Amino acid sequence: MDFLYTNEVNLVISDISPIAFIAADKAGVTSVGLSNFTWYTAYLAMIEQSALLPLHEAYAMMDYFIRLEGADEPEWGRKGSLQAGFFSREKDGHEVVRIQQTINPGNKKRVVYFGIGMSINVQDLAEMKLWTNEEYLFIVSSNMRVKHKNVISIPISYTESQNYVAVSDVVISKPGWSTVGEAVALQKPLILLHRSSMKEDENTLRALRSIHPYRLVEWEQLIEGNMQNLIDREYLFADKQQRNEITQIVAYLDQIVRSG
């Protein structure tokens, strides 16, 4: 609250820390939440609802809520809300061409963006049979310690991962919102790791069903490497105009600032 006063802040945007809304409310500053979940609903399946009351009270102080695709949330936003779909950062066309020509000249191999790494046993990943298939190139994040001649790590200093997604033919990932958003925006078929205990995953998958092709796989299937029939399958995309979700969100924030 002191920081907001000292710096004469006019708008607080949180994705989705509850502390931000308490501070903004006490400082009399307009607040906006932007997320596909809140920590209140994330913990509901694990903790008694009465114990989560402080979280509920904090989120109830939110002035506006930008509800991202898949959100299964109470009606947060005491002054208003906006429903927004999947989105990602814009790809750089020249950079996409450069990456493609560097890692896969002549497009001789099928490129797989492999977005699974955090919280996964390193030994399991290193021994996956999938890496040995010479028909594919695998793009992995810099934190995945997998060494193989057809595995390409995104440089640790490279921040625009959407360009590597754009180069790929198919995306294998956990159902995390960011990677799914990139695949949807860039029209890449998805192979998603099934994690039944994650409510956020369930909500994201439900949102995908009517708008984007995907297949679910179990961890055992991924480890064994029996994936060729899924990776090689051709997915058809509906030829429809994609709504510019980023423009919609920015316009909504601009409206809030101007009305304040």
Phi and psi in degrees as a GROMACS rama.xvg file:
@    title "Ramachandran Plot"
@    xaxis  label "Phi"
@    yaxis  label "Psi"
@TYPE xy
-62.8975  -40.9293  ASP-2
-60.851  -42.4834  PHE-3
-64.6707  -41.4495  LEU-4
-64.2001  -51.2728  TYR-5
-59.8678  -39.2757  THR-6
-95.9651  7.0814  ASN-7
50.7471  47.9059  GLU-8
-70.8779  138.562  VAL-9
-106.912  -18.5961  ASN-10
-149.166  134.633  LEU-11
-115.391  127.263  VAL-12
-116.713  126.667  ILE-13
-125.889  140.024  SER-14
-134.971  59.7878  ASP-15
-153.489  62.1429  ILE-16
-70.4328  127.135  SER-17
-68.4998  -26.9087  PRO-18
-59.3945  -35.7698  ILE-19
-59.318  -37.8539  ALA-20
-74.5215  -32.879  PHE-21
-66.2657  -47.1709  ILE-22
-62.3182  -44.5245  ALA-23
-63.5268  -41.8133  ALA-24
-61.9746  -44.8686  ASP-25
-68.1266  -30.8783  LYS-26
-87.9877  -5.25629  ALA-27
71.597  31.4416  GLY-28
-107.212  138.827  VAL-29
-64.5285  138.048  THR-30
-125.48  148.541  SER-31
-132.205  129.814  VAL-32
-99.8802  141.369  GLY-33
-138.014  109.868  LEU-34
-172.794  167.212  SER-35
-100.72  3.13632  ASN-36
-159.138  169.473  PHE-37
-129.294  161.374  THR-38
-69.1155  -22.2875  TRP-39
-62.246  -52.2664  TYR-40
-74.227  -28.7786  THR-41
-63.1941  -34.1192  ALA-42
-93.2  -6.31621  TYR-43
-58.2836  -34.4808  LEU-44
-77.9982  -10.3974  ALA-45
-115.238  -23.7247  MET-46
-130.064  145.299  ILE-47
-56.925  138.905  GLU-48
-58.7828  -35.7779  GLN-49
-62.7817  -32.7464  SER-50
-72.8013  -19.0597  ALA-51
-93.7504  5.26855  LEU-52
-55.3681  -41.8835  LEU-53
-58.7836  -36.9457  PRO-54
-66.4068  -43.1314  LEU-55
-60.9873  -43.4939  HIS-56
-63.8129  -37.7227  GLU-57
-66.0425  -46.9373  ALA-58
-67.8532  -27.3077  TYR-59
-68.1865  -15.9742  ALA-60
-82.8929  -5.18662  MET-61
-64.3784  129.036  MET-62
-77.6571  -45.0911  ASP-63
-132.58  147.087  TYR-64
-128.602  121.602  PHE-65
-94.7899  103.918  ILE-66
-87.8017  107.125  ARG-67
-77.2188  159.093  LEU-68
-51.099  132.89  GLU-69
92.5344  -7.37324  GLY-70
-65.8968  129.936  ALA-71
-119.58  78.8894  ASP-72
-126.541  156.729  GLU-73
-59.5976  172.88  PRO-74
-79.8449  69.2252  GLU-75
-67.2686  160.646  TRP-76
99.8115  87.1418  GLY-77
-71.7502  -13.2754  ARG-78
-112.688  -13.4805  LYS-79
160.552  169.495  GLY-80
-151.154  164.003  SER-81
-137.633  132.692  LEU-82
-91.3299  123.398  GLN-83
-127.593  148.924  ALA-84
-92.6766  -166.864  GLY-85
-68.0551  146.283  PHE-86
-155.275  169.692  PHE-87
-152.755  175.111  SER-88
-66.7716  151.98  ARG-89
-68.7402  140.821  GLU-90
-77.6186  155.076  LYS-91
-102.065  109.171  ASP-92
-55.9644  -43.462  GLY-93
-65.8253  -39.6332  HIS-94
-68.1725  -37.2877  GLU-95
-61.902  -43.8294  VAL-96
-63.0661  -42.3585  VAL-97
-61.098  -45.2292  ARG-98
-63.6014  -44.7849  ILE-99
-60.8227  -45.1617  GLN-100
-68.8557  -26.3235  GLN-101
-78.8222  -45.7632  THR-102
-95.058  -23.6217  ILE-103
-145.355  59.4381  ASN-104
-60.4846  133.444  PRO-105
80.7673  1.93558  GLY-106
50.3756  44.7785  ASN-107
-80.7048  -20.0951  LYS-108
-121.159  156.319  LYS-109
-83.7239  129.621  ARG-110
-99.951  126.945  VAL-111
-116.235  121.043  VAL-112
-84.7512  116.451  TYR-113
-106.53  95.3102  PHE-114
-96.8136  41.966  GLY-115
-123.532  129.009  ILE-116
-168.092  -52.6677  GLY-117
-65.4341  139.173  MET-118
66.0345  15.1962  SER-119
-111.01  136.943  ILE-120
-57.1545  122.839  ASN-121
-60.7463  -40.3137  VAL-122
-62.6348  -41.915  GLN-123
-59.1149  -44.3212  ASP-124
-64.496  -44.1177  LEU-125
-63.3515  -29.1671  ALA-126
-97.1481  7.35473  GLU-127
-62.9499  132.205  MET-128
-68.2767  -20.9963  LYS-129
-56.9134  -36.589  LEU-130
-62.1745  -25.0388  TRP-131
-80.5776  -7.43608  THR-132
-76.8892  110.773  ASN-133
-73.5405  -6.00892  GLU-134
-79.2839  -13.0123  GLU-135
-118.849  154.252  TYR-136
-114.002  135.327  LEU-137
-112.682  127.173  PHE-138
-100.017  124.795  ILE-139
-127.343  161.166  VAL-140
-73.6355  162.657  SER-141
-65.4662  -22.2695  SER-142
-84.5511  -1.88882  ASN-143
-91.1884  112.624  MET-144
-88.4844  70.4546  ARG-145
-119.106  123.302  VAL-146
-111.939  114.699  LYS-147
-158.448  150.783  HIS-148
-65.4393  -23.0063  LYS-149
-110.188  25.0748  ASN-150
-113.214  123.69  VAL-151
-113.551  122.784  ILE-152
-91.0158  133.788  SER-153
-66.0013  130.447  ILE-154
-54.6614  141.708  PRO-155
-60.8609  -27.9513  ILE-156
-88.9006  -2.70287  SER-157
-85.8993  123.183  TYR-158
-102.459  -15.4848  THR-159
-99.6014  69.1647  GLU-160
-61.8276  -22.3018  SER-161
-61.0512  -25.2408  GLN-162
-68.1831  -34.546  ASN-163
-73.3946  -35.0846  TYR-164
-62.6263  -40.1647  VAL-165
-63.7386  -29.8593  ALA-166
-74.2301  -24.3431  VAL-167
-77.9064  155.317  SER-168
-91.2312  -28.1969  ASP-169
-152.637  151.833  VAL-170
-117.567  125.643  VAL-171
-107.284  125.164  ILE-172
-158.843  164.309  SER-173
-71.1094  157.427  LYS-174
-76.3177  43.1707  PRO-175
-71.341  144.661  GLY-176
-62.5467  -40.7449  TRP-177
-63.978  -50.0005  SER-178
-67.2377  -39.7419  THR-179
-61.3185  -42.3479  VAL-180
-59.9362  -40.5534  GLY-181
-64.7932  -42.9373  GLU-182
-64.2041  -40.2661  ALA-183
-66.8194  -48.6285  VAL-184
-63.8247  -34.3509  ALA-185
-97.3875  4.72433  LEU-186
57.3168  55.4712  GLN-187
-113.639  130.259  LYS-188
-62.3994  147.187  PRO-189
-115.616  135.653  LEU-190
-115.928  116.038  ILE-191
-114.095  136.966  LEU-192
-76.2457  126.785  LEU-193
-76.0427  121.272  HIS-194
-127.94  93.1798  ARG-195
-66.4532  -21.9967  SER-196
-83.6029  -5.33453  SER-197
-99.3186  108.892  MET-198
-65.2069  -35.7098  LYS-199
-60.6726  -39.549  GLU-200
-60.66  -46.6827  ASP-201
-58.3041  -42.3167  GLU-202
-66.7748  -40.1661  ASN-203
-64.8528  -43.2445  THR-204
-63.5988  -39.8829  LEU-205
-61.7154  -39.8062  ARG-206
-68.784  -30.5503  ALA-207
-73.7668  -28.6458  LEU-208
-51.5445  -40.639  ARG-209
-97.1683  -1.67097  SER-210
-126.235  -15.1733  ILE-211
-155.861  137.641  HIS-212
-73.6765  138.535  PRO-213
-155.537  161.288  TYR-214
-130.875  141.207  ARG-215
-94.7255  139.931  LEU-216
-130.841  152.997  VAL-217
-88.8079  157.633  GLU-218
-58.1764  -39.7404  TRP-219
-61.989  -40.0875  GLU-220
-64.6569  -38.0494  GLN-221
-66.9563  -44.377  LEU-222
-62.4892  -41.9812  ILE-223
-72.2158  -19.4046  GLU-224
82.673  13.5293  GLY-225
-83.0653  69.2372  ASN-226
-123.104  -4.5218  MET-227
-59.0412  -40.8228  GLN-228
-64.0089  -28.5376  ASN-229
-81.1376  -44.4392  LEU-230
-65.3888  -37.3454  ILE-231
-84.1373  -11.4691  ASP-232
-66.3606  138.422  ARG-233
-89.1158  126.612  GLU-234
-103.073  139.006  TYR-235
-102.56  133.912  LEU-236
-106.336  140.709  PHE-237
-67.3715  136.005  ALA-238
-83.9264  88.0163  ASP-239
-137.954  158.07  LYS-240
-72.4093  125.06  GLN-241
-87.2539  128.753  GLN-242
-71.4333  137.403  ARG-243
-81.2113  92.5371  ASN-244
-67.2798  -34.4566  GLU-245
-63.3613  -45.0055  ILE-246
-60.2218  -40.9861  THR-247
-62.8458  -44.1227  GLN-248
-66.4621  -44.9155  ILE-249
-62.6121  -40.6663  VAL-250
-62.9765  -37.4707  ALA-251
-66.3777  -43.4846  TYR-252
-64.2381  -39.6908  LEU-253
-61.853  -40.0565  ASP-254
-63.3872  -40.2711  GLN-255
-65.5046  -44.0026  ILE-256
-62.8755  -45.0148  VAL-257
-66.5982  -34.9178  ARG-258
-76.0293  -19.2973  SER-259
